[in-house]
Amino acid sequence: MIPELTREDLKVIGFNLCRFGNIIGVLLLVPIIVAVIYKEFDIIPHFLIASSITFILCNVGIHFLHTKNEMELKHALCLAALMWIFSMLLAALPLWSTGSTGSYLDANFDAMSGFTTTGLSLVGDMDHLPYSINFYRHFLQFVGGCGIIVVSLTILARSEMSSVLAFKGEARELGIRPSIVRTSRIIIGIALTFMVLGAVLFTVVGTGEGADIGTSIFDGVNYSMAAYSTGGFAPHSQNILFYHSTPYEVVALIIFLIGSFNFTFHYAVLGGRRREIFKNIEIRTMFITLTLSTFIISGLLLFSNVYSSSAILFRKAFFQAASAHTTTGFGTVYPTQISSIWPSTALFIMSLIMVLGACANSTGGGIKAIRVGVIAKSFFREIKKALSPRSAVVTEKFHHIEDTPLTDTVVRGAMLIALGYIVLFVVGTTITVLYGYNASDSMYETASAVGNVGLSSGITSPAMPAVLKVTYIFLMWAGRLEIMAVLVLMGFAILGLRRGIKK
């Protein structure tokens, strides 16, 4: 029997949400450092005001909602879902007040896109944004990529149990170390290491391509934050094409591929377990699906005579496929070209791999490679059962850090999440088509939103209908949370409406 919703449930969720909100208040102060460096003193008050509003709201909430009760799993799942909404509403304030977006709704769109590491944007002129605002957009993605919950655990955790429950709320049970707080620090340490490495590489390559050192450093830091977080934001409206540089694309590929891998995989390989590269089901699944999609897209482009050079064709196909599959969103093809000259079948393949997504417990989105691998293994297991004698017992296992039995429970869990993404994809595509966009562009844009990718066929723009903006905000949010936390939150809301809130 489902328990009734009580005021204490709401207090537990609200109290911890407000405690978490103080972290957002601190994060809103970080871009002030960049504003000071670039002498953008007129921008500083916008961040100070947003941060002050956040601290006031959260501390008033902490005072009135104070409780000593521990979180249960239902609270943690709701908390995880609400964290992204709460973060979006607060983080949107500087984007809106500085005029970087056309409306507060547009600011919320970009804030949600940042925190969910999606990369779709309604900012009109990225090339002329203040440095601090441009940095802020990429910083949101880096924070979101590391996992807001991971950052918050060291503050929210009053006990080991509440940490574990909060961690489950984002569907990320890493198991790197027994201590969840220690796990958080390991993840942040790995993220910072690769981010700094990427920034150095981008800076060196950018300088070599002729950019001045100041631009190279600023772009390098921002591109690196977006690449490792598989985010897709860029400091220039041309995205990664701004440099028209193969070495720049190679650096981006290296960093966002690393970002798309499982944190536990990072930990295992850095700890000396090199064989994990060849045995891990996620890495093998991603290698197969990325290779197949690249060759299919290349063949379609070749057949359609889109590009005159086979070398350019393959380079475009591989980069776009890798960016889509890792849910990064960097593009070396303009959205208008994707929509007008790429064959619709190629857009369908791109949409498919965007929904399939990157690895679990990574900065990437989508269904996740481990679930795709598990579903594929279960399919072949059923074929084996059909071909085996009736008395035979067919068992399977898969390797992900360690050998794990392929049980019906594991398969059902993977299928449930996959089904959730498919439902979101179908609903989002249908709504987009109803607003007059063609089917292939609608599938592509919806897959980009629900998979937290950021590639666009041109639909996402400040002029798009407000209902579509809200729809894509919901898709980015639900896709990032992997459905379950959203369903629990909706369950809480339905319980409250149907049965009322008990004392």
Secondary structure, DSSP 4 states (H G I P E B T S, - for coil): -PPPPBHHHHHHHHHHHHHHHHHHHHHTTTHHHHHHHTT-TTTHHHHHHHHHHHHHHHHHHHHHH---PPP-HHHHHHHHHHHHHHHHHHHHHHHHHTTSSSSHHHHHHHHHHHHTT------S-GGGS-HHHHHHHHHHHHHHHH-HHHHHHHHH-SSHHHHHHHHHTTT----SSS-HHHHHHHHHHHHHHHHHHHHHHHHHHHHHTT--HHHHHHHHHHHHHHHHTT----SSTTGGGGG--HHHHHHHHHHHHHHHS-HHHHHHHHTT-TTHHHH-HHHHHHHHHHHHHHHHHHHHHHHTT--S-HHHHHHHHHHHHHHHHTT----SS-HHHHHHTS-HHHHHHHHHHHHH-S-TTSS--SS-HHHHHHHHHHHHHHHHHHHS-TT-----EEESSSEEE--HHHHHHHHHHHHHHHHHHHHHHHHHHHTT--HHHHHHHHHHHHTT----SS--STTS-HHHHHHHHHHHHHHHHTTHHHHHHHHHHHHHHHH--B-
